[in-house]
Amino acid sequence: MSKTLRLLFLVTDFFFIIYWLITFFHLIPEEYLYQDYQNELLVIWNWSFFPLDILTSFSGCLDTR
């Protein structure tokens, strides 16, 4: 894998982690959220991706080969 592609993956992993921190701590003002942000079904759907995103992001950050 090229160094450029490896760097792009690392940046993507970093921003996935940042996204989940922002989401968890509700750091985005409510007026900037999409219309159905409080819809329970959408919230559950969004959080269903958390384990996969975090596992993938942390494993990508740990892979320093």
C-alpha positions as a LaTeX table, in Angstrom:
\begin{tabular}{lrrr}
\hline
Residue & $x$ (\AA) & $y$ (\AA) & $z$ (\AA) \\
\hline
Met1 & 0.00 & 0.00 & 0.00 \\
Ser2 & 1.36 & 3.43 & $-0.87$ \\
Lys3 & 2.31 & 5.92 & 1.82 \\
Thr4 & $-0.30$ & 8.38 & 0.52 \\
Leu5 & $-3.10$ & 5.83 & 0.78 \\
Arg6 & $-1.94$ & 4.80 & 4.25 \\
Leu7 & $-2.01$ & 8.46 & 5.34 \\
Leu8 & $-5.52$ & 8.94 & 3.92 \\
Phe9 & $-6.75$ & 5.88 & 5.83 \\
Leu10 & $-5.16$ & 7.18 & 9.03 \\
Val11 & $-6.80$ & 10.60 & 8.59 \\
Thr12 & $-10.17$ & 8.91 & 7.95 \\
Asp13 & $-9.75$ & 6.79 & 11.11 \\
Phe14 & $-8.89$ & 9.89 & 13.13 \\
Phe15 & $-11.95$ & 11.79 & 11.93 \\
Phe16 & $-14.24$ & 8.81 & 12.58 \\
Ile17 & $-13.09$ & 8.90 & 16.21 \\
Ile18 & $-13.60$ & 12.68 & 16.32 \\
Tyr19 & $-17.09$ & 12.28 & 14.82 \\
Trp20 & $-18.13$ & 9.83 & 17.55 \\
Leu21 & $-16.73$ & 12.06 & 20.30 \\
Ile22 & $-18.65$ & 15.04 & 18.91 \\
Thr23 & $-21.81$ & 12.93 & 18.66 \\
Phe24 & $-21.45$ & 11.46 & 22.14 \\
Phe25 & $-20.90$ & 14.82 & 23.85 \\
His26 & $-23.55$ & 16.65 & 21.73 \\
Leu27 & $-21.06$ & 19.33 & 20.68 \\
Ile28 & $-22.98$ & 20.46 & 17.61 \\
Pro29 & $-25.56$ & 23.18 & 18.34 \\
Glu30 & $-29.13$ & 22.00 & 17.87 \\
Glu31 & $-29.90$ & 24.53 & 15.13 \\
Tyr32 & $-27.27$ & 22.82 & 12.92 \\
Leu33 & $-28.70$ & 19.31 & 13.33 \\
Tyr34 & $-30.86$ & 17.75 & 10.65 \\
Gln35 & $-34.63$ & 17.94 & 11.03 \\
Asp36 & $-35.28$ & 14.45 & 12.43 \\
Tyr37 & $-32.21$ & 14.34 & 14.66 \\
Gln38 & $-34.30$ & 13.44 & 17.71 \\
Asn39 & $-36.12$ & 10.63 & 15.88 \\
Glu40 & $-35.46$ & 7.56 & 18.05 \\
Leu41 & $-35.21$ & 5.21 & 15.08 \\
Leu42 & $-32.57$ & 7.36 & 13.39 \\
Val43 & $-30.61$ & 7.71 & 16.62 \\
Ile44 & $-30.58$ & 3.94 & 17.11 \\
Trp45 & $-29.60$ & 3.41 & 13.46 \\
Asn46 & $-26.74$ & 5.90 & 13.75 \\
Trp47 & $-25.41$ & 4.38 & 16.99 \\
Ser48 & $-25.60$ & 0.89 & 15.51 \\
Phe49 & $-22.51$ & 1.83 & 13.47 \\
Phe50 & $-20.50$ & 2.87 & 16.54 \\
Pro51 & $-18.89$ & $-0.52$ & 17.38 \\
Leu52 & $-17.84$ & $-1.18$ & 13.80 \\
Asp53 & $-16.54$ & 2.37 & 13.24 \\
Ile54 & $-14.56$ & 2.47 & 16.47 \\
Leu55 & $-13.11$ & $-1.03$ & 16.08 \\
Thr56 & $-12.06$ & $-0.29$ & 12.52 \\
Ser57 & $-10.65$ & 3.14 & 13.39 \\
Phe58 & $-8.64$ & 1.96 & 16.39 \\
Ser59 & $-7.27$ & $-1.05$ & 14.52 \\
Gly60 & $-6.30$ & 1.24 & 11.64 \\
Cys61 & $-4.53$ & 3.62 & 14.02 \\
Leu62 & $-2.64$ & 0.73 & 15.63 \\
Asp63 & $-1.42$ & $-0.69$ & 12.34 \\
Thr64 & 1.90 & 1.11 & 11.92 \\
Arg65 & 3.52 & $-1.22$ & 9.35 \\
\hline
\end{tabular}
